[in-house]
Amino acid sequence: MAEYVISTDSTADLPVEYSNEHNIVIQDLSFSFGDEMYRGLADMDPKVFYKRMRDGDVAKTNACIPGNVRASFEEILKSGKDILHISFSSGLSASYNVVKIVAEELSSEYPDRKIAVVDSLAAAPGQGLLVYYGVLNHENGMDFDENVKQMEALKLHVCHEFTVEDLKYLARGGRISKTTAVLGTIINVKPVLHVDNEGHLINISKVRGRKQSLNALVDNMGTHLTDEFKNDIVFIGHGDSLADAEYVRDRVKEKYGVKNFMLNYICPTIGAHSGPGTIALFYLGKSRE
């Protein structure tokens, strides 16, 4: 049985230390401010990224670059290892299709090797949570084919709950109208969103005030929990809003008894569209809907 590696996109928002410790291969998605191009947070401190957004700079995002993916994958294949790539949602980016095409090309050139590309239908640390379980399976000795099967079976149980601080970023991306953003800002309405089974970001409710929106994330979690999944760990992403992420962590710990958490910044690919102050909660549940 051949060895294999776990690969994913920078949109999984995994801490660098964790990725390095577990030998996860990261495919970078880039972003730009004006004519300046950056390889995700590998090229820019997250505090700098979100400060520039708060100061009015507009970030534009890009899918992963085919040539870079090919070079990364080919190096692995030449070493005699197979590749399990867990991709950013096809509902939010072209990156899945880019990686899929590269994988198909390389599969014909390296017929003795296996490349599986799993469309996570997930975003940010939701994608990271799926990768976490793929890595756990791998390190516990699960073979390649079974791990691919497990990832496909698990991905629609990765629940996402988001809220944002400023509606203008959702309006800019077409998630809400500009009129709704202006009126919502005036009356302090905060949306609660999730990622659906097609991997799209969907608005599911509205509440008054920041604290209420954070509480809604935690309360919504209870409607999805099931005895089927223990949730030994919960992931929380934030757009340079650590105190609010810690508030959500503490409420989840108190309400549901979760002991282990991974908190990290939301990368520019998502943050450019959701904005500074975004808070997102990720866990396993009976369904996303």
C-alpha positions in Angstrom: 0.0 0.0 0.0 1.5 3.3 -1.1 2.0 6.2 1.3 -0.1 9.3 0.7 -0.2 12.9 1.7 -3.0 15.3 2.7 -3.2 18.4 0.6 -5.6 21.4 0.9 -6.0 25.0 0.0 -4.9 28.0 2.1 -8.6 28.7 2.6 -8.7 25.9 5.2 -7.3 28.5 7.6 -5.2 26.1 9.5 -2.4 27.5 11.7 1.0 27.2 10.1 2.3 25.3 13.1 -0.4 22.7 12.8 0.1 22.3 9.0 3.8 21.9 9.4 3.5 19.5 12.3 1.2 17.2 10.4 2.9 17.6 7.0 -0.1 19.1 5.2 0.6 20.4 1.8 -1.0 23.8 1.2 -2.0 25.2 -2.2 -2.1 29.0 -1.9 -5.0 31.2 -3.2 -3.8 34.7 -3.9 -5.3 38.1 -3.4 -4.5 41.6 -4.4 -4.7 45.2 -3.3 -4.6 47.2 -6.5 -1.6 46.0 -8.5 0.0 44.3 -5.6 -0.4 40.5 -5.5 0.0 38.4 -2.4 0.0 34.6 -1.6 -2.7 34.7 1.1 -1.5 35.3 4.6 1.9 33.8 3.7 2.8 37.2 2.4 0.9 39.5 4.7 0.2 39.6 8.4 -3.5 39.1 9.0 -3.7 42.2 11.2 -2.2 44.2 8.3 -4.7 42.7 5.8 -7.8 43.5 8.0 -6.4 47.0 8.8 -6.1 47.8 5.2 -9.7 46.7 4.7 -10.9 48.8 7.6 -9.0 51.8 6.0 -10.9 51.4 2.8 -8.7 49.2 0.6 -10.6 46.7 -1.6 -9.1 43.2 -1.8 -9.6 41.1 -4.9 -9.2 37.3 -4.7 -8.1 34.7 -7.2 -8.3 30.9 -7.5 -5.2 28.8 -7.1 -2.7 28.9 -10.0 -2.7 25.6 -12.1 1.1 25.7 -12.7 1.7 26.0 -8.9 -0.7 23.1 -8.1 0.9 21.0 -10.8 4.4 21.6 -9.6 3.4 20.8 -6.0 1.5 17.6 -7.0 4.2 16.4 -9.3 6.9 16.6 -6.6 4.7 14.4 -4.4 4.0 11.9 -7.1 7.7 11.6 -8.1 8.4 10.7 -4.5 6.1 7.7 -4.8 3.3 9.0 -2.8 -0.4 9.4 -3.5 -2.4 12.6 -2.9 -5.7 13.2 -1.1 -6.6 16.9 -1.8 -9.5 18.4 0.2 -10.6 21.4 -1.8 -12.2 24.8 -1.1 -16.0 24.7 -1.9 -16.8 24.6 -5.7 -19.8 26.8 -4.7 -17.5 29.6 -3.8 -14.4 29.3 -6.0 -13.0 27.9 -9.2 -10.1 26.4 -7.3 -11.8 22.9 -7.1 -12.1 22.8 -10.9 -8.5 24.0 -11.3 -7.2 21.2 -9.0 -9.5 18.6 -10.6 -8.2 19.3 -14.1 -4.5 19.2 -12.9 -5.2 16.0 -11.1 -6.7 14.4 -14.2 -3.8 15.4 -16.3 -1.3 14.1 -13.8 -3.2 10.8 -13.3 -2.6 10.0 -17.0 1.1 10.8 -16.7 1.5 8.8 -13.4 -0.9 5.9 -13.9 0.6 4.0 -10.9 -0.3 6.8 -8.5 -3.6 7.9 -7.0 -4.9 11.4 -6.8 -8.3 12.1 -5.2 -9.8 15.6 -5.1 -12.6 16.0 -2.6 -14.9 19.0 -3.0 -15.3 19.9 0.7 -18.3 22.2 -0.1 -16.9 24.0 2.9 -15.2 27.3 3.6 -12.6 28.7 6.0 -12.1 26.6 9.1 -15.0 24.5 8.0 -12.8 23.2 5.3 -10.0 23.1 7.9 -12.2 20.9 10.2 -12.7 18.4 7.4 -8.9 18.4 6.8 -8.4 17.8 10.5 -10.4 14.6 10.5 -8.7 13.5 7.3 -5.3 14.0 8.9 -6.5 12.1 12.0 -7.7 9.2 9.9 -4.3 9.2 8.0 -2.2 9.2 11.2 -4.4 6.5 12.7 -3.4 4.2 9.8 -6.5 4.5 7.6 -5.8 3.6 4.0 -6.2 6.0 1.1 -9.4 4.7 -0.4 -11.2 4.5 2.9 -10.1 8.0 3.9 -11.5 9.4 0.6 -14.7 7.6 1.3 -14.8 9.0 4.9 -14.2 12.5 3.7 -17.1 12.3 1.2 -19.4 10.9 3.8 -18.4 13.5 6.5 -18.3 16.7 4.5 -22.1 17.6 4.6 -22.0 17.1 8.4 -19.5 20.0 8.8 -21.8 22.8 9.9 -20.9 26.5 9.4 -22.4 29.5 11.3 -21.2 33.0 10.3 -21.9 36.5 11.3 -20.4 39.8 10.1 -19.8 43.1 11.7 -20.2 45.4 8.7 -22.9 44.8 6.1 -21.1 46.7 3.3 -18.8 43.8 2.5 -21.7 41.5 1.8 -23.4 44.2 -0.3 -20.2 44.6 -2.3 -20.2 40.9 -3.1 -23.8 40.9 -4.0 -25.0 38.8 -1.0 -27.3 41.6 0.1 -28.5 44.8 -1.7 -26.9 48.1 -0.9 -30.2 49.4 0.4 -30.5 46.5 2.8 -26.9 47.2 3.9 -27.6 50.8 4.6 -30.9 50.2 6.4 -29.4 47.3 8.4 -26.5 49.4 9.5 -28.9 52.2 10.7 -30.9 49.9 12.8 -28.0 47.7 13.8 -29.2 44.4 12.2 -26.6 41.6 12.0 -27.1 38.7 9.6 -26.5 35.0 10.6 -25.3 33.0 7.6 -24.3 29.4 6.9 -22.9 27.3 4.1 -25.5 25.1 2.5 -25.2 21.6 0.9 -24.1 23.1 -2.4 -21.3 25.0 -0.7 -22.9 28.5 -1.0 -23.0 31.2 1.6 -26.6 31.7 2.6 -28.3 34.2 4.9 -30.5 32.3 7.4 -31.6 34.9 9.9 -31.2 38.5 11.2 -30.8 39.7 14.8 -30.3 43.1 16.5 -26.9 43.8 17.8 -23.4 42.3 17.7 -23.8 40.3 21.0 -27.1 38.8 19.9 -25.5 37.7 16.6 -22.7 35.9 18.5 -25.2 34.3 20.8 -27.2 33.2 17.8 -24.2 31.2 16.4 -24.0 29.3 19.7 -27.7 28.7 20.0 -28.0 27.5 16.4 -25.3 24.9 17.1 -27.7 23.2 19.5 -30.2 22.6 16.7 -27.7 20.6 14.7 -25.9 18.5 17.4 -26.4 14.7 17.4 -25.0 11.8 19.4 -23.5 10.5 16.2 -20.7 13.0 16.5 -18.8 13.7 19.7 -17.3 17.1 18.6 -14.0 16.5 20.4 -12.9 19.8 18.8 -14.6 22.9 17.5 -13.1 25.4 15.1 -13.7 29.2 15.2 -12.5 31.7 12.6 -12.4 35.4 13.0 -11.7 38.5 10.9 -9.2 40.1 13.4 -11.8 40.0 16.2 -10.2 37.6 18.7 -12.1 38.8 21.7 -15.4 38.0 20.0 -14.1 34.6 18.9 -13.1 33.9 22.5 -16.5 34.9 23.7 -18.1 32.4 21.3 -15.6 29.8 22.4 -16.4 30.3 26.1 -20.2 30.1 25.4 -19.8 26.9 23.4 -17.7 25.4 26.2 -20.2 26.4 28.8 -23.3 25.4 26.9 -22.2 22.2 25.2 -19.2 21.0 27.3 -16.7 21.2 24.4 -13.1 21.3 25.7 -10.9 21.6 22.7 -10.9 24.5 20.2 -8.9 25.7 17.3 -9.1 29.5 16.8 -7.5 31.2 13.8 -7.8 34.1 11.4 -10.1 33.9 8.4 -8.0 34.1 5.3 -8.3 36.9 2.7 -10.2 34.7 0.2 -13.2 34.7 2.6 -12.4 37.9 4.6 -12.3 40.0 1.4 -16.0 39.3 1.0 -17.2 39.0 4.7 -15.0 41.8 6.1 -13.2 42.6 9.3 -15.1 41.4 12.4 -16.5 38.2 10.8 -16.9 35.4 13.3 -17.5 31.9 12.2 -18.2 28.7 14.1 -17.6 25.2 12.8 -18.6 21.8 14.2 -20.0 18.4 13.2 -23.8 18.0 13.2 -26.6 15.9 11.8 -26.9 18.2 8.8 -26.1 21.7 7.6 -29.7 22.6 6.8 
